[in-house]
């Protein structure tokens, strides 16, 4: 049997040498693979380089396995996806930091080092499950008091939710349970169905300056939803010293301060009537809010 494998190796090298070369042929591995594991193999000038290539190959093999399983799932459901969070997964960015990698085999072929690695599917599945639990707890802690994330937390909440969605989708494939986590995702998604809602209150003697008020509201509307029945409050104070300053105070549903943003406009109020200065003021306000988002 070993003799036949060796003959196969040299035949493959002979017919593929002009395309990829014998150093890239993977048939030098004679030992059978265990279906409980996912494998990766790679060549390099050193052990570490070869191991890194093997990790990349393992990741590719995992992606292929996922795509194959996903394809079967689609076919079994009459060519439609009925589970949320599966169809638009960027595994390329979310399959990383693979735990429990084992060195399965090393060989040296001339100046090249060959490394084969493996990871047990059940251990990977358990690690992803633990990641899901941790992210779920973090998301829950953000919305436990007011049911929705605040202005300050909204962006990070969405990013964490996207990570959770990818982990759940990966766990669904590895566990074969395609309904796992869907209700969790739905609940969290409902929390960010709209931008954070705030009642706006004005604490300024410049409340009647319509131009300034409209500019502030316009820029704020790019980050929050102004709602008269919201359970959060945004207090806006305009201070007119030598130049105008805008103070934004965000309060949660229990009237605790969430965040304070002070915007130094470096502009005099009586000069803001010009359209050019209005655009400049809008840009200053937007930048200050975005930096705190």
N, C-alpha and C positions, 0 to 999 in steps of 0.2 A: 504493500500500500504506500509506504514511504517512497519507494522507487518510482511509482507512478506519479506521485505528487511532484517529485524532482523533475521528471520528464515533462510534466505539464508546465512547470515553472520555466524551463528553458525554451519550450515551444512558445509560450506567451512572450518571453523576452525577445525571441527571434522575430516574431511577427509584429511586435509593438515597439521595437527599439528606435525606429525612425520617428515615432510619435511621442512617446513618453520616456523611453529608456528603461533598462532593467532596474535601476535603483528605485523606481517608483512602483514596481510591481508588488502587490500585497500578498501574493500567493505563497510567500516563504513561511507563512504561519501554518504550521501543521496541526497544532492542537485544535480540537473542536471548541466551539464557543457555547457558553451556557446561556440559555434563553432568559435567565433571570437577570442578566446583565446587559448594559449598553456599552459597546466597545468603540474605541477610537485608536488609530494608529498613525504614526508619522515618522518622517526621517529628518535628520538634522546633522549639523557639524559637531554637535555635542549632545549630551543627554538632555540638558535643559531645553535646547532648541527643538529637539525631536519630541520631547514631552509636550511643549507648547503646541506643536503641529498636531499631535495626537489629541489634545484637548479640543482644538478647533474641529478635528475630524469627528470626535465624539459628539460635539454640539451639532454638527451637520447631520450625523446619523440620527440624533434625537429629533431634529426637525423633520427629517424624512419619515421617521416612524410616526410622528404626530400627524403629518400631512396625510399619510397612508390611512391611519386610523380615522382621521377626520373625513376623508373621502368615503370610507366605508359607512361612517355614520350618516353622511348625507344621503347615500344610496338607500340605506335602511329606512330613512325617513322620507322616501319618495322625492329625493333630490331637493329637499328643503331643509333648512336649519331651523330647528324649533327651540334651541337653547340659546340664551343670551350670552353675549361676550365671546362667542367662538369664531365668528366669521371674519373679524378684523384684527387678528392678533399679530403683533410684530414680535415673533419669537426671537428674531435676530437680536433685539435689544433687551430681552427679558430673560433669556436663558444664559445665566452668567453665575460666576462664583459657585461652580458645581462642587458639592461636598463629597467627601468619602471616596475620592478617586484612588483607585488601586493600580499599582504597576503590575501588569499582567505578564509582560515579557519584554526583554531587551536583547538586541542582537547588534553586532557590528559587522557591517558589510563594506570592507575597504575603509575609506575615510568617512563613511556615513554610519551614524548610529540610528538604529531602529528601536522604537518604543511602542508597545501596545498597552493601553490603559483600559480600565473598565470601571463601571459604577453600577452598583446594584439598584435595580429599578425600585424596589420597595423602600430602600433608604432614601433615594431621591424623592419618591412620592411622600415619605414621612417628613422630609425636610421642607418640601413645598407646603405641606399641610401646616407645619409649624409657622412658616412665613405668613400663611393666610390668617392664622389665628392672631398673630402679632399685629398685622395690618388692620384686621377687623377691630381689634381692641383700640388701636390708635384712632381710627375713624370714629368709633363710638364715643370716645372720650371728647372729641371735638364738638359733637352735636348733642351731648347728653343734657346740657343745660337749656339750650334754646332751640333745639330740634334741627337747626340749620347752621352751617359754618358762618363765621363772621367775615367781614370784609378782609381782615388781616389773614384769615385762615383759608379763604375760599380757593385760592390758586393752589396751595399745597394740598388741600383736601382733594381737589380734582386729580392732581398728579398721583397721589397715594391711591385713590380709587382706581385709576387706570392700571397701576401696578397690581393691585388686588385682582382686577378683572383678568389680567394676563395669567397670574398665578392660579386662579380658579380654573381658567380654561385649560391650563396645562395639567392641573390635578385631575380634571374631568377625563382627560385622555388617558393619563397613566393609571387611573383607578377604574376606568370603565363606567363611572357613574356620571352620566352627562347632565344630570339635573342638580348635581351638588353645587351649592353656592348661589344658584340663580335668584332665590328669594333675598339673600343677603345683598346682592348687587342691586336688586330692584329697590330695596329700602334706602340704600345709600344714594342711589341715583335720584330718587325722589327729593332728597335733601338739597340737591343742587340743580333742580329743574329750572330754577330762575336764579338770577344774580341775588346776592344778599340784599334783603329789604330793610329799609330804614325810613322812619319818620324824620323829616328835616325840620329843625327849629333854628331860628335866627336870633342871635344875641348881639345886635349891633345897631348903632344909630344910622348906619348906612343902608338899612333895609330898603329904603326907597330908591336907591341907585339901581335902576333896572338893568343897565348895561352890565354892571359887575355881577349882579345876581344871576342874570341869564348865562353869563360865561361860566360861573362856578357850577351852576346846575348842569350845563351842557357837558362839562368835563367829568363831573361826578357820575353822570348817567352812563358813562362808559365803563364804570366799575361796580355800581350799585343800582338797585331799583328803588326809586323813591315812592313810598307807599304810605298813605295816611293811616292805615290800620296795621302797620308792621309792629313787631314787638321789640324792635331795636330803635335807638334814637341817634341821629347825627346832629350835633350842635355846631353851628357855624358862627364864628365871631370874626369880624373884620376890624382890625386895629389900624387907625390912621395916625402914625407918628410922622416922621419925616417922609417915610415911604409906607406903602400899604402892606400889611401883613394879614394873612388869613390863617385862622386857627380852626382846625377840624377836630372835634372830639367825638369819638365813637363809643356808644354805650350799649351794653348787652341787654337782654330781656329783664335782668334784675337791676338795671341802672348802674351796673359796675362799668368802669372805664375799660374798654377793650384796646383802644389805640388813640394816640394823639399825633396829629400831623401839623407842623407849623410851616407855612409857606411864606417865604420872604420874596416878595415880588420885585423889590428894588424899583418900584414905579410909584409915581405920585398920582393920587386918585384923580385930581383935576385934569390930568393929561390923558386919561384912558378913553376919552371920547373918540379919538381917531381910530379908524378901522385897523390900521397897521398895529397900533398898540393893543387893540382888542385881541388880535391874533397872537401877539406876543404873550399877553397875559394868559390866554388859553393854553399856550404851549408850556408856560411856567407851571401852571396848576396841574396840567396833565402829568408832566415829568415828576413833580413832587409826589403826586398820588401813586403813580406807577412804581416809584422807587420803594414805596411802603406796602406794595401789594403782594 
